[in-house]
């Protein structure tokens, strides 16, 4: 990576933290397209991973209900592993620009969902049936693109969970996936000592961005800002798809 690419990546990580602090939109969802457009998805995924883990752990600690969520959705969490392995295999096998196009489609789908917010309601019987396929599919998409939001975020919102339970449920999945991704990215050659150090350095601008975004939230209309960010994500998603 060249110095300009590293600078753009750091700016992207800081912007992602700002968006997360101001609106709550996922850190990696905002950071990945910015960094991927600058340095490629093969560099973006490992660069984003440590700042993402840091933000997820901070949320998990404050959310509570860790043990109940871990027990209730243990089948989903276990299904993440084979999905991640499949996604990582595809990431190492297909051209990186193809994986980037898939990331663009995933971000576009998530942004469309977040803007329209369709009403979904699943019962306990559907939950028991869907936990494994949702976990596997989430792992597959995460392994291939680095994105962790689909389908677990719409799925969590359809189960009638409390806001705190949704946060804990999804962040447990994000953290498990990220830890597995570190080992997987190293195994396929996308993560080495230099990239790991750069990712660790990205924790600082990420946390700084979260701090600024949290203060900014008190001075702006979060919903308006959130919609603006989602529209920008749509544009970046189209650039990834057409690049």
C-alpha positions as CSV (number, residue, x, y, z in Angstrom):
1,X,0.0,0.0,0.0
2,X,1.2,3.5,-0.9
3,X,1.2,6.4,1.6
4,X,-1.8,8.1,-0.1
5,X,-3.7,4.9,0.1
6,X,-2.9,4.5,3.8
7,X,-4.1,8.1,4.4
8,X,-7.4,7.5,2.6
9,X,-7.9,4.3,4.6
10,X,-7.3,6.2,7.9
11,X,-9.8,8.9,6.8
12,X,-12.3,6.2,5.9
13,X,-12.0,4.6,9.3
14,X,-12.4,7.9,11.0
15,X,-15.5,8.7,8.9
16,X,-17.0,5.3,9.8
17,X,-16.5,6.0,13.5
18,X,-18.2,9.4,13.1
19,X,-21.2,7.8,11.4
20,X,-21.5,5.1,14.0
21,X,-21.3,7.6,16.8
22,X,-23.9,9.9,15.2
23,X,-26.4,7.4,13.8
24,X,-25.6,3.9,15.0
25,X,-25.1,2.6,11.5
26,X,-22.6,-0.3,11.5
27,X,-18.9,0.6,11.5
28,X,-17.7,-1.8,8.9
29,X,-20.6,-1.1,6.6
30,X,-19.5,2.6,6.3
31,X,-15.8,1.9,6.3
32,X,-15.6,-0.9,3.8
33,X,-16.8,0.9,0.7
34,X,-14.7,3.9,1.4
35,X,-11.5,1.9,2.0
36,X,-12.3,-0.6,-0.7
37,X,-12.8,2.0,-3.4
38,X,-9.4,3.4,-2.4
39,X,-7.2,0.3,-1.9
40,X,-9.3,-2.7,-3.0
41,X,-11.4,-5.1,-1.0
42,X,-8.5,-7.4,-0.4
43,X,-6.8,-4.7,1.7
44,X,-10.0,-3.1,3.0
45,X,-11.4,-6.2,4.9
46,X,-8.3,-6.8,7.1
47,X,-7.8,-3.1,7.7
48,X,-11.3,-2.6,9.0
49,X,-11.4,-5.7,11.2
50,X,-9.6,-4.6,14.4
51,X,-11.4,-1.2,14.6
52,X,-14.7,-3.1,14.0
53,X,-14.0,-5.6,16.8
54,X,-13.2,-2.7,19.2
55,X,-16.4,-0.9,18.5
56,X,-18.4,-4.2,18.8
57,X,-16.8,-5.1,22.2
58,X,-17.6,-1.7,23.6
59,X,-21.2,-2.0,22.6
60,X,-21.4,-5.6,24.0
61,X,-20.1,-4.6,27.4
62,X,-22.7,-1.9,27.8
63,X,-25.7,-3.8,26.3
64,X,-26.1,-6.5,29.0
65,X,-28.0,-9.8,28.5
66,X,-24.9,-11.5,27.1
67,X,-25.5,-15.0,28.5
68,X,-29.3,-15.2,27.5
69,X,-28.6,-14.2,24.0
70,X,-25.6,-16.5,23.6
71,X,-27.7,-19.5,24.8
72,X,-30.9,-18.6,22.8
73,X,-29.0,-18.1,19.5
74,X,-26.2,-20.7,19.9
75,X,-27.3,-22.6,16.8
76,X,-27.0,-19.4,14.7
77,X,-23.6,-18.6,16.2
78,X,-22.3,-22.1,15.5
79,X,-23.7,-21.9,11.9
80,X,-21.5,-18.8,11.3
81,X,-18.4,-20.9,11.2
82,X,-19.1,-23.0,8.1
83,X,-20.6,-20.0,6.4
84,X,-17.4,-18.0,7.1
85,X,-15.2,-20.8,5.8
86,X,-17.2,-21.0,2.6
87,X,-17.1,-17.2,2.1
88,X,-13.3,-17.0,2.8
89,X,-12.8,-19.8,0.3
90,X,-14.7,-17.9,-2.3
91,X,-12.8,-14.7,-1.5
92,X,-9.5,-16.5,-2.1
93,X,-10.8,-18.1,-5.3
94,X,-12.6,-15.4,-7.2
95,X,-11.2,-12.1,-8.6
96,X,-11.3,-9.4,-5.9
97,X,-13.3,-7.0,-8.1
98,X,-16.1,-9.7,-8.3
99,X,-16.2,-9.8,-4.5
100,X,-16.2,-6.0,-4.5
101,X,-19.3,-6.1,-6.7
102,X,-21.0,-8.5,-4.3
103,X,-20.2,-6.1,-1.5
104,X,-21.8,-3.3,-3.5
105,X,-25.0,-5.3,-4.0
106,X,-25.1,-6.2,-0.2
107,X,-24.6,-2.6,0.8
108,X,-27.3,-1.5,-1.7
109,X,-29.7,-4.1,-0.3
110,X,-29.1,-3.0,3.3
111,X,-29.4,0.7,2.5
112,X,-32.7,0.0,0.7
113,X,-34.0,-2.0,3.7
114,X,-32.9,0.7,6.2
115,X,-34.5,3.4,4.2
116,X,-37.8,1.6,3.6
117,X,-38.0,-0.3,6.9
118,X,-40.5,-3.0,5.9
119,X,-42.5,-4.5,8.8
120,X,-41.4,-8.0,9.5
121,X,-42.7,-10.3,12.3
122,X,-41.4,-13.8,12.9
123,X,-42.6,-16.1,15.6
124,X,-40.7,-18.5,17.8
125,X,-41.3,-21.5,15.5
126,X,-39.8,-19.6,12.5
127,X,-36.9,-18.6,14.7
128,X,-36.0,-22.2,15.5
129,X,-36.2,-23.0,11.8
130,X,-34.3,-20.0,10.5
131,X,-31.4,-19.7,13.0
132,X,-29.1,-22.1,11.2
133,X,-29.6,-20.8,7.6
134,X,-29.5,-17.2,8.7
135,X,-26.2,-17.9,10.6
136,X,-24.7,-19.7,7.6
137,X,-25.7,-17.1,5.1
138,X,-24.5,-14.3,7.3
139,X,-21.1,-16.0,7.7
140,X,-20.9,-16.6,3.9
141,X,-21.6,-13.0,3.0
142,X,-19.2,-11.8,5.8
143,X,-16.4,-14.1,4.6
144,X,-16.7,-13.1,1.0
145,X,-17.3,-9.3,1.4
146,X,-16.4,-8.3,5.0
147,X,-20.0,-7.0,5.5
148,X,-21.8,-8.4,8.6
149,X,-25.2,-6.9,8.4
150,X,-27.2,-9.1,6.1
151,X,-29.3,-11.0,6.8
152,X,-28.8,-10.8,10.6
153,X,-29.9,-7.2,11.2
154,X,-33.3,-7.5,9.4
155,X,-33.7,-11.0,11.1
156,X,-33.1,-9.6,14.5
157,X,-35.6,-6.7,14.0
158,X,-38.3,-9.2,13.0
159,X,-38.1,-11.3,16.2
160,X,-39.7,-8.8,18.6
161,X,-36.6,-8.4,20.7
162,X,-35.9,-5.3,22.9
163,X,-33.5,-2.8,21.6
164,X,-30.8,-3.8,24.1
165,X,-31.3,-7.5,23.1
166,X,-31.0,-6.7,19.4
167,X,-27.8,-4.9,20.0
168,X,-26.3,-7.8,22.1
169,X,-27.6,-10.5,19.7
170,X,-26.1,-8.9,16.6
171,X,-22.8,-7.7,18.3
172,X,-22.1,-11.2,19.6
173,X,-22.4,-12.5,16.0
174,X,-20.2,-9.6,14.7
175,X,-17.5,-10.3,17.3
176,X,-17.4,-14.1,16.7
177,X,-17.3,-13.5,13.0
178,X,-14.5,-11.0,13.3
179,X,-12.3,-13.2,15.4
180,X,-12.7,-16.1,13.0
181,X,-12.0,-13.7,10.1
182,X,-8.7,-12.7,11.6
183,X,-7.5,-16.4,11.4
184,X,-9.1,-16.9,8.0
185,X,-7.7,-13.8,6.4
186,X,-4.2,-14.8,7.7
187,X,-4.6,-18.3,6.3
188,X,-5.6,-17.1,2.8
189,X,-2.8,-14.5,2.7
190,X,-4.8,-11.3,3.1
191,X,-3.5,-10.5,6.5
192,X,0.1,-10.2,7.5
193,X,2.1,-8.4,10.2
194,X,2.2,-5.1,8.4
195,X,-1.6,-5.0,7.6
196,X,-2.3,-6.1,11.2
197,X,-0.4,-3.2,12.6
198,X,-2.1,-0.8,10.2
199,X,-5.5,-2.2,11.3
200,X,-4.5,-1.7,14.9
201,X,-3.5,1.9,14.2
202,X,-6.9,2.3,12.6
203,X,-8.5,1.8,16.1
204,X,-7.5,5.3,17.1
205,X,-9.2,7.3,14.3
206,X,-12.1,4.9,14.6
207,X,-12.7,5.6,18.3
208,X,-12.0,9.4,17.7
209,X,-14.7,9.4,15.0
210,X,-17.1,7.7,17.4
211,X,-16.4,10.3,20.1
212,X,-17.0,13.2,17.6
213,X,-20.1,11.5,16.2
214,X,-21.6,11.0,19.7
215,X,-21.2,14.7,20.4
216,X,-22.5,15.6,17.0
217,X,-25.6,13.6,17.6
218,X,-26.7,16.2,20.2
219,X,-26.5,19.0,17.6
220,X,-28.1,17.4,14.5
221,X,-31.2,15.5,13.6
222,X,-29.9,11.9,13.7
223,X,-32.6,10.5,11.4
224,X,-31.9,13.1,8.7
225,X,-28.2,12.5,9.0
226,X,-28.8,8.7,8.9
227,X,-30.8,8.9,5.7
228,X,-28.1,11.1,4.1
229,X,-25.4,8.5,5.0
230,X,-27.5,5.7,3.6
231,X,-27.9,7.6,0.3
232,X,-24.2,8.1,0.2
233,X,-23.7,4.4,0.8
234,X,-26.0,3.7,-2.1
235,X,-23.8,5.8,-4.4
236,X,-20.6,4.1,-3.2
237,X,-22.3,0.7,-3.6
238,X,-23.1,1.6,-7.3
239,X,-19.4,2.6,-7.8
240,X,-18.3,-0.8,-6.4
241,X,-20.8,-2.6,-8.7
242,X,-19.7,-0.7,-11.8
243,X,-16.0,-0.5,-11.0
